[in-house]
Amino acid sequence: MVEKQGTDTVDVVTVGGGAATEPDAAPAVVTDPRSRRAILLTVSIALMAVVASVSGLNVAQPHLAATFDAAQGTVLWIINIYTLTLAALLLPLGAAGDRWGRRPVLVLGLVIFGVANITAAVAPTVELMLASRLLAGAGAAMIMPVTLSVITSTFPGEARSRAIGVWTAVAGGGGIVGMYLSALLVDVATWRWLFALPVVLTVVALASSVTAVPNSRQPANGRYDILGAVTSVVVAVGLTFALHEAPALGWAHPAILVTLGLAVAATGAFVAWELHTPAPLLDVRAFRSRGLSSGSVLLLVLFGVQAGISLVLYPYFQVVLGWSGLVATLGLMPLALLMMAASGLAPKASLRFGTRTTMAAGLALAGTGLALMALLVSADGGYLTVLPGLIVLGLGTGLAMTPSTEAITSALPDRQQGVASAINDLTRELGAALGIALLGGLLTAGYQSAIAPRLEGLPGHLARAANEGVANAFVAGQSAGPFAERLMSAAADAFVTGWQQAMWVGVALAGALFVFVLSRAPRTVTAPSDSSTEGTA
């Protein structure tokens, strides 16, 4: 039958053979193109607010330290506690949206997120700032899965694929765009104005979501899985904390070992319980499906590579080339813009060539981009030596991410689209943390190995400073007198050597993933339903 829901005309589909007792209790397909555009615009704005907040404060680290008289470790916690909370709560709150209604969860998340960002903007103490960022992460964990599950549960056919392409574009490139706007606000105003961007986006999304977003939810099977939710939080917190802190503390540090041990134990408990309980938060047997397994692994690796690239490029732009933070962020814009453009084109490619072929082609391009950055980069050649690799990498990641997201969401039934969306989002967050830890460690090891023979004959204090990192070497070079040119040249060359080693590892990962996708990814995917969870093998 057809129901009027706000301004939307929706086809109400009953589930499990019985009619719903209330209009918003069953999945609803939005047939009006204008209503779909309004929904897509609303969830894209909400998603942009969330992803812009992930990296926005990175450009304000010195300002945070000066304002709160905080150590570097505290400053990093102000930044990372948002990501940690977001990752920890994605799965439990994604499932809550499926059960309690996606619009109420979205609206509540936007309210919490907006209030938290306003509080952070005026926070007089570091304690209040940390609490505000934690609360913002909780609100973001309510928002992010809903923005995708609303699309996958209410958009039909090709419109669904196109909308996922737009969602992927915002999720993939929005962080870099948000970082650029944040850097611009820091330059023209103060760091507190960084929160103006997410607040404005939140207000716009909140005003629109009340009328534009349909209140879809699915009938629940059994009670909410509290034990599964708790153990999933422990897993996410443990893994995210370890990946964030290991580069600074070292993998053998007791805090890292204990945290990883807890995460492993919680993972075992989570899997055992989910296999046992009749109403699991996430049926882990779903990872046997080609779409969920291949899509998750691909996103894990690609977001890891993207985060690792940003980690490598910022020191290159700011230290080696001497760019400001604003110009350095602008240098990443080709990657973001081409990724967003390719994400929008990917649904057409998937429709014509198939999901597996499109994912594999994107991976091949991404690997080629990494190889170009390894082959062409030089300390003297400047930005033009990395631009070709950025262009090809942006096109490849955008082309691969959209069909991967669609494969993940198509692998789970309608009643678990919030969970599917949360898996998609959590994979991205963990991939970014893993990429920073892995590629950052490779870069550091490669740099220190390459710098050692170049430091012979330099005074001890200069050699020690250079061995700590390229930024330290350039700072020491400012007062190194006759040794300055040799010191900074050696550091720049060693950094490029470490860069190349990290990029070749990325190429190897892309190659292995290419083989995995060809053997494992589904040829095509179909829209989720409560009776089918897989596309064509």
C-alpha positions as CSV (number, residue, x, y, z in Angstrom):
1,M,0.0,0.0,0.0
2,V,1.0,3.7,-0.2
3,E,1.4,6.0,2.8
4,K,1.8,9.7,3.0
5,Q,4.8,10.4,5.4
6,G,5.5,14.1,5.7
7,T,6.2,15.3,2.2
8,D,7.3,11.8,1.0
9,T,5.4,9.3,-1.0
10,V,6.5,5.9,0.1
11,D,5.7,2.3,-0.8
12,V,5.3,0.5,2.5
13,V,6.6,-3.1,2.4
14,T,5.5,-5.6,5.0
15,V,8.1,-8.0,6.4
16,G,7.7,-11.5,7.6
17,G,4.3,-12.0,6.1
18,G,2.4,-9.6,8.5
19,A,1.4,-6.0,8.3
20,A,3.1,-3.4,10.4
21,T,1.1,-2.0,13.3
22,E,2.3,1.5,12.7
23,P,3.3,3.3,9.4
24,D,7.0,3.7,10.2
25,A,7.5,0.2,11.4
26,A,8.3,-1.3,8.0
27,P,10.9,-0.5,5.4
28,A,9.8,2.2,3.1
29,V,10.9,2.8,-0.5
30,V,10.8,6.5,-1.5
31,T,9.5,6.8,-5.1
32,D,9.4,10.6,-5.4
33,P,12.7,11.9,-7.0
34,R,12.4,15.2,-5.2
35,S,12.0,13.5,-1.9
36,R,15.1,11.4,-2.6
37,R,17.1,14.4,-3.4
38,A,16.0,16.1,-0.1
39,I,17.0,12.9,1.8
40,L,20.3,12.7,0.1
41,L,21.2,16.3,0.7
42,T,20.2,16.1,4.3
43,V,22.3,12.9,5.1
44,S,25.2,14.3,3.1
45,I,25.3,17.5,5.2
46,A,25.1,15.5,8.4
47,L,27.8,13.1,7.2
48,M,30.0,16.1,6.3
49,A,29.7,17.5,9.8
50,V,30.9,14.2,11.2
51,V,33.9,13.5,8.9
52,A,35.1,17.1,9.0
53,S,35.4,16.8,12.8
54,V,37.6,13.8,12.6
55,S,40.6,15.7,11.2
56,G,39.7,19.4,11.7
57,L,41.5,19.9,15.0
58,N,44.8,18.5,13.6
59,V,45.6,22.0,12.2
60,A,45.2,23.6,15.6
61,Q,47.5,21.5,17.7
62,P,49.9,24.4,18.7
63,H,46.9,26.6,19.5
64,L,45.4,24.0,21.7
65,A,48.6,23.5,23.6
66,A,49.0,27.2,24.2
67,T,45.4,27.9,25.2
68,F,45.2,25.1,27.7
69,D,48.9,24.9,28.7
70,A,48.6,21.3,27.7
71,A,51.3,18.7,26.9
72,Q,51.4,17.2,23.4
73,G,50.0,13.9,24.8
74,T,46.9,15.8,26.1
75,V,46.5,17.7,22.8
76,L,46.5,14.4,20.9
77,W,43.8,13.0,23.3
78,I,41.6,16.0,22.6
79,I,41.9,15.1,18.9
80,N,41.7,11.3,19.2
81,I,39.0,10.8,21.9
82,Y,36.5,11.8,19.3
83,T,37.6,9.1,16.9
84,L,37.9,6.6,19.7
85,T,34.4,7.2,20.9
86,L,33.0,7.2,17.3
87,A,34.6,3.9,16.5
88,A,33.5,2.3,19.8
89,L,29.8,3.1,19.5
90,L,29.2,2.7,15.8
91,L,28.0,-0.9,15.9
92,P,25.8,-0.6,19.0
93,L,24.2,2.7,17.9
94,G,23.9,1.5,14.3
95,A,21.8,-1.4,15.5
96,A,19.8,1.0,17.7
97,G,18.8,3.0,14.6
98,D,17.4,-0.2,13.0
99,R,15.3,-0.9,16.1
100,W,14.2,2.5,17.4
101,G,13.8,4.4,14.1
102,R,16.4,6.0,12.0
103,R,15.0,9.5,12.0
104,P,14.7,9.7,15.9
105,V,18.3,8.4,16.2
106,L,19.6,10.8,13.6
107,V,17.8,13.8,15.2
108,L,19.0,12.9,18.7
109,G,22.5,12.4,17.4
110,L,22.5,15.8,15.7
111,V,21.3,17.5,18.8
112,I,24.0,15.8,20.9
113,F,26.7,16.5,18.3
114,G,25.7,20.2,18.0
115,V,25.6,20.8,21.7
116,A,29.0,19.1,22.2
117,N,30.6,21.2,19.5
118,I,29.2,24.5,20.9
119,T,30.5,23.5,24.3
120,A,33.9,22.7,22.9
121,A,34.1,26.0,21.1
122,V,33.8,27.9,24.5
123,A,35.4,25.3,26.8
124,P,37.6,27.2,29.4
125,T,39.4,24.0,30.6
126,V,41.0,21.0,29.0
127,E,38.7,18.7,31.1
128,L,35.6,20.3,29.6
129,M,37.2,20.1,26.1
130,L,37.9,16.4,26.5
131,A,34.3,15.8,27.8
132,S,32.9,17.8,24.8
133,R,34.9,15.8,22.3
134,L,33.8,12.5,23.8
135,L,30.2,13.6,23.7
136,A,30.6,14.7,20.1
137,G,31.9,11.3,19.2
138,A,28.9,9.6,20.8
139,G,26.6,11.9,18.7
140,A,28.6,11.2,15.6
141,A,28.2,7.4,16.2
142,M,24.4,7.9,16.1
143,I,24.6,10.1,13.0
144,M,27.0,8.3,10.7
145,P,25.4,4.8,10.3
146,V,22.0,6.3,9.9
147,T,23.1,8.5,7.0
148,L,23.9,5.4,5.0
149,S,21.2,3.1,6.3
150,V,18.5,5.6,5.4
151,I,19.8,5.5,1.8
152,T,20.1,1.7,1.6
153,S,16.7,1.0,3.1
154,T,14.6,3.6,1.3
155,F,16.2,4.2,-2.2
156,P,15.2,1.8,-5.0
157,G,17.5,0.2,-7.7
158,E,19.8,2.5,-9.6
159,A,18.9,5.5,-7.4
160,R,20.3,3.6,-4.4
161,S,23.6,2.9,-6.2
162,R,23.9,6.6,-7.2
163,A,23.1,7.8,-3.7
164,I,25.7,5.4,-2.2
165,G,28.2,7.0,-4.7
166,V,27.4,10.4,-3.3
167,W,27.6,9.2,0.3
168,T,31.0,7.6,-0.5
169,A,32.3,10.8,-2.1
170,V,31.5,12.8,1.1
171,A,32.8,10.1,3.4
172,G,36.1,9.7,1.4
173,G,36.9,13.3,0.5
174,G,35.0,15.3,3.1
175,G,37.7,14.9,5.7
176,I,40.3,16.6,3.5
177,V,37.9,19.4,2.5
178,G,36.9,19.9,6.1
179,M,40.6,20.1,7.1
180,Y,41.2,22.8,4.5
181,L,38.3,24.8,5.7
182,S,39.5,24.3,9.3
183,A,43.0,25.5,8.4
184,L,41.4,28.5,6.7
185,L,39.4,29.4,9.8
186,V,42.5,29.1,12.0
187,D,44.4,31.5,9.6
188,V,41.7,34.1,9.4
189,A,40.2,33.8,13.0
190,T,41.1,31.6,16.0
191,W,41.0,27.9,16.6
192,R,37.7,28.2,18.4
193,W,36.1,29.1,15.1
194,L,36.9,25.5,13.9
195,F,33.7,24.4,15.5
196,A,31.6,26.8,13.5
197,L,31.7,24.5,10.5
198,P,30.3,21.4,12.2
199,V,27.8,23.5,14.1
200,V,26.4,25.2,11.0
201,L,26.2,21.9,9.1
202,T,24.5,20.3,12.1
203,V,21.8,23.0,12.3
204,V,21.1,22.8,8.6
205,A,20.9,18.9,8.7
206,L,18.7,19.0,11.9
207,A,16.2,21.5,10.3
208,S,16.0,19.4,7.2
209,S,15.9,15.9,8.8
210,V,12.7,16.5,10.7
211,T,10.7,16.8,7.4
212,A,13.0,15.2,4.7
213,V,14.1,11.9,6.3
214,P,11.5,9.1,6.5
215,N,11.3,7.3,9.9
216,S,12.1,3.9,8.6
217,R,12.8,1.0,11.0
218,Q,12.5,-2.7,10.9
219,P,10.7,-5.1,13.3
220,A,13.2,-6.5,15.8
221,N,13.8,-10.1,16.4
222,G,14.2,-10.5,20.2
223,R,15.7,-8.2,22.7
224,Y,18.6,-5.8,22.0
225,D,21.9,-7.6,22.4
226,I,23.4,-5.8,25.3
227,L,26.3,-8.2,25.9
228,G,27.2,-8.1,22.2
229,A,27.1,-4.3,22.3
230,V,29.4,-4.2,25.4
231,T,32.0,-6.6,24.0
232,S,32.0,-4.8,20.6
233,V,32.8,-1.6,22.4
234,V,35.7,-3.2,24.2
235,V,37.0,-4.6,20.9
236,A,36.7,-1.3,19.1
237,V,38.3,0.8,21.9
238,G,41.1,-1.7,22.4
239,L,42.1,-1.9,18.7
240,T,41.7,1.9,18.1
241,F,43.6,2.8,21.2
242,A,46.5,0.5,20.4
243,L,46.7,1.6,16.8
244,H,46.7,5.3,17.8
245,E,49.2,5.0,20.6
246,A,51.6,2.3,19.4
247,P,53.6,4.6,17.1
248,A,54.4,6.8,20.0
249,L,54.7,4.3,22.8
250,G,56.0,1.3,20.9
251,W,54.4,-2.0,20.3
252,A,56.1,-3.6,23.3
253,H,54.8,-1.0,25.7
254,P,52.8,-2.6,28.6
255,A,49.8,-0.4,27.9
256,I,49.7,-1.5,24.2
257,L,50.2,-5.2,25.1
258,V,47.4,-5.1,27.7
259,T,45.0,-3.2,25.4
260,L,45.6,-5.6,22.5
261,G,45.2,-8.6,24.9
262,L,41.8,-7.2,26.1
263,A,40.7,-6.6,22.5
264,V,41.6,-10.1,21.4
265,A,39.8,-11.6,24.4
266,A,36.8,-9.4,23.8
267,T,36.8,-10.4,20.1
268,G,36.7,-14.1,21.1
269,A,33.9,-13.4,23.6
270,F,31.9,-11.4,21.0
271,V,32.1,-14.1,18.3
272,A,31.2,-16.9,20.7
273,W,28.2,-14.9,22.1
274,E,27.0,-13.8,18.6
275,L,27.0,-17.4,17.4
276,H,25.1,-18.5,20.6
277,T,22.4,-15.8,21.0
278,P,19.2,-16.1,19.0
279,A,19.1,-12.3,18.4
280,P,22.7,-11.3,17.7
281,L,23.8,-7.7,17.3
282,L,25.8,-8.9,14.3
283,D,25.5,-12.4,12.9
284,V,29.2,-13.1,12.3
285,R,28.4,-15.9,9.9
286,A,27.5,-13.1,7.5
287,F,31.2,-12.6,6.9
288,R,31.1,-15.8,4.8
289,S,29.4,-13.7,2.2
290,R,31.5,-12.5,-0.7
291,G,30.2,-8.9,-0.5
292,L,30.7,-8.3,3.2
293,S,34.2,-10.0,3.4
294,S,35.6,-8.5,0.2
295,G,34.1,-5.0,0.7
296,S,35.3,-4.8,4.3
297,V,38.9,-5.8,3.5
298,L,39.1,-3.5,0.6
299,L,37.9,-0.5,2.6
300,L,40.2,-1.4,5.5
301,V,43.2,-1.3,3.2
302,L,42.2,1.7,1.1
303,F,41.4,3.9,4.0
304,G,44.6,2.8,5.6
305,V,46.6,3.8,2.5
306,Q,44.7,7.2,2.3
307,A,45.5,8.0,6.0
308,G,49.1,6.9,5.6
309,I,49.5,9.1,2.5
310,S,48.3,12.1,4.5
311,L,50.8,11.3,7.2
312,V,53.6,11.2,4.7
313,L,52.6,14.2,2.6
314,Y,52.1,16.7,5.4
315,P,55.8,16.6,6.6
316,Y,56.9,16.7,3.0
317,F,54.8,19.7,2.2
318,Q,55.4,21.6,5.4
319,V,59.0,20.7,6.2
320,V,60.7,19.7,3.0
321,L,58.9,22.2,0.8
322,G,58.3,24.8,3.5
323,W,54.6,25.2,2.9
324,S,52.1,26.6,5.5
325,G,49.4,24.3,7.0
326,L,46.8,25.9,4.8
327,V,48.8,25.4,1.5
328,A,49.7,21.9,2.5
329,T,46.1,21.0,2.9
330,L,45.3,22.6,-0.4
331,G,48.0,20.3,-1.9
332,L,45.9,17.3,-1.0
333,M,42.8,18.7,-2.7
334,P,43.4,16.9,-6.0
335,L,43.3,13.6,-4.1
336,A,40.0,14.5,-2.4
337,L,38.3,16.1,-5.4
338,L,39.1,13.3,-7.8
339,M,38.1,10.7,-5.2
340,M,34.8,12.4,-4.9
341,A,34.3,12.6,-8.6
342,A,35.2,8.9,-9.2
343,S,32.9,7.8,-6.4
344,G,30.0,9.5,-8.2
345,L,30.9,7.8,-11.5
346,A,31.5,4.3,-9.9
347,P,27.8,3.3,-9.9
348,K,27.6,3.6,-13.7
349,A,30.8,1.6,-14.0
350,S,29.5,-1.1,-11.7
351,L,26.2,-1.3,-13.7
352,R,28.1,-1.7,-16.9
353,F,31.1,-3.8,-16.0
354,G,30.0,-5.4,-12.7
355,T,31.0,-4.9,-9.0
356,R,34.0,-7.1,-9.1
357,T,35.5,-5.6,-12.2
358,T,35.0,-2.0,-10.9
359,M,36.5,-2.8,-7.5
360,A,39.5,-4.5,-9.2
361,A,40.0,-1.6,-11.7
362,G,39.9,0.9,-8.8
363,L,42.5,-1.1,-6.9
364,A,44.8,-1.3,-10.0
365,L,44.6,2.5,-10.4
366,A,45.3,3.0,-6.6
367,G,48.3,0.7,-6.8
368,T,49.6,2.6,-9.8
369,G,49.2,5.9,-8.0
370,L,51.3,4.6,-5.1
371,A,53.9,3.3,-7.5
372,L,54.1,6.7,-9.3
373,M,54.6,8.4,-5.9
374,A,57.4,6.0,-5.1
375,L,59.1,6.4,-8.5
376,L,58.8,10.1,-9.1
377,V,59.1,11.8,-5.7
378,S,62.2,13.8,-5.0
379,A,63.3,16.4,-2.5
380,D,64.2,18.9,-5.3
381,G,61.4,18.3,-7.7
382,G,58.7,19.6,-5.4
383,Y,54.9,19.2,-5.7
384,L,54.9,18.2,-9.4
385,T,56.8,14.9,-8.5
386,V,53.8,13.7,-6.3
387,L,50.9,15.2,-8.3
388,P,50.6,12.4,-10.9
389,G,50.4,9.8,-8.1
390,L,47.8,11.8,-6.2
391,I,45.7,12.1,-9.3
392,V,45.7,8.4,-10.2
393,L,45.3,7.4,-6.5
394,G,42.3,9.6,-6.1
395,L,40.6,8.2,-9.2
396,G,41.3,4.6,-8.1
397,T,40.2,4.9,-4.5
398,G,37.0,6.7,-5.5
399,L,36.2,4.0,-8.1
400,A,36.8,1.1,-5.7
401,M,35.1,2.5,-2.5
402,T,31.6,2.9,-3.9
403,P,31.0,-0.7,-5.0
404,S,32.7,-1.9,-1.8
405,T,30.2,0.0,0.3
406,E,27.3,-1.3,-1.8
407,A,28.7,-4.8,-1.4
408,I,28.8,-4.5,2.3
409,T,25.3,-3.1,2.7
410,S,23.8,-5.6,0.2
411,A,25.2,-8.5,2.2
412,L,22.9,-7.9,5.2
413,P,19.1,-7.9,5.3
414,D,16.8,-4.8,5.5
415,R,16.4,-5.2,9.2
416,Q,20.2,-4.8,9.8
417,Q,21.0,-2.0,7.4
418,G,22.1,0.1,10.4
419,V,24.5,-2.7,11.4
420,A,25.8,-3.0,7.8
421,S,26.4,0.8,7.7
422,A,28.2,0.6,11.1
423,I,30.5,-2.2,9.8
424,N,31.2,0.0,6.7
425,D,32.0,3.0,8.9
426,L,34.0,1.0,11.5
427,T,36.1,-0.6,8.8
428,R,37.1,2.9,7.6
429,E,38.0,4.1,11.0
430,L,40.1,1.1,11.9
431,G,41.7,1.1,8.5
432,A,42.8,4.8,8.9
433,A,44.3,4.0,12.3
434,L,46.0,0.9,11.0
435,G,47.4,2.8,8.0
436,I,48.9,5.6,10.1
437,A,50.5,3.0,12.4
438,L,51.9,0.8,9.6
439,L,53.0,3.4,7.0
440,G,54.1,5.8,9.7
441,G,56.3,3.1,11.3
442,L,57.7,2.2,7.9
443,L,58.5,5.8,7.1
444,T,60.2,6.3,10.5
445,A,62.3,3.1,10.1
446,G,63.2,3.9,6.5
447,Y,64.2,7.5,7.4
448,Q,66.4,6.5,10.4
449,S,68.1,3.8,8.4
450,A,68.8,6.2,5.5
451,I,69.9,9.2,7.6
452,A,72.5,7.4,9.7
453,P,75.3,7.2,7.1
454,R,74.6,10.8,6.0
455,L,75.3,12.1,9.5
456,E,79.0,11.1,9.7
457,G,81.2,14.1,10.5
458,L,78.3,16.3,11.9
459,P,78.4,17.5,15.6
460,G,76.7,15.1,18.0
461,H,73.8,17.3,18.9
462,L,72.9,17.9,15.3
463,A,73.1,14.2,14.4
464,R,70.9,13.3,17.4
465,A,68.3,15.9,16.3
466,A,68.3,14.7,12.7
467,N,67.9,11.1,13.8
468,E,64.6,12.0,15.6
469,G,62.9,13.1,12.4
470,V,62.9,15.4,9.4
471,A,61.1,18.2,11.3
472,N,63.7,18.1,14.1
473,A,66.5,18.1,11.5
474,F,65.1,21.3,9.9
475,V,64.6,23.0,13.2
476,A,68.2,22.2,14.2
477,G,69.4,23.3,10.8
478,Q,68.2,26.9,11.5
479,S,71.1,27.3,13.9
480,A,73.6,24.8,12.4
481,G,75.8,27.4,10.8
482,P,78.1,25.9,8.1
483,F,76.5,22.5,8.6
484,A,72.9,23.7,7.9
485,E,72.8,23.0,4.2
486,R,74.3,19.5,4.5
487,L,72.0,18.6,7.5
488,M,68.8,19.7,5.9
489,S,69.7,18.1,2.5
490,A,70.5,14.8,4.3
491,A,67.2,14.9,6.2
492,A,65.2,15.6,3.1
493,D,66.8,12.8,1.1
494,A,66.4,10.4,3.9
495,F,62.7,11.3,4.2
496,V,62.2,10.6,0.5
497,T,63.9,7.2,1.0
498,G,61.6,6.3,3.8
499,W,58.6,7.6,1.8
500,Q,59.5,5.3,-1.1
501,Q,59.8,2.3,1.1
502,A,56.4,3.0,2.6
503,M,54.8,3.5,-0.8
504,W,56.2,0.2,-2.2
505,V,54.7,-1.6,0.8
506,G,51.4,0.0,-0.2
507,V,51.8,-1.2,-3.7
508,A,52.4,-4.7,-2.5
509,L,49.2,-4.5,-0.3
510,A,47.2,-3.2,-3.3
511,G,48.5,-6.1,-5.4
512,A,47.6,-8.7,-2.8
513,L,44.2,-7.2,-2.4
514,F,43.7,-7.1,-6.2
515,V,44.1,-10.9,-6.3
516,F,41.8,-11.3,-3.3
517,V,39.1,-9.2,-4.9
518,L,39.2,-11.1,-8.2
519,S,38.8,-14.4,-6.3
520,R,36.4,-13.3,-3.6
521,A,34.3,-10.2,-4.6
522,P,30.8,-10.8,-6.0
523,R,30.4,-10.2,-9.7
524,T,27.3,-8.1,-9.0
525,V,25.2,-7.1,-6.0
526,T,21.5,-6.7,-5.4
527,A,19.6,-4.5,-3.1
528,P,19.2,-5.8,0.4
529,S,16.0,-7.6,1.5
530,D,15.0,-9.9,4.4
531,S,15.2,-12.9,2.2
532,S,18.4,-12.5,0.3
533,T,21.8,-11.2,1.4
534,E,24.2,-11.8,-1.5
535,G,24.7,-10.9,-5.1
536,T,25.9,-13.0,-7.9
537,A,29.1,-14.8,-7.3
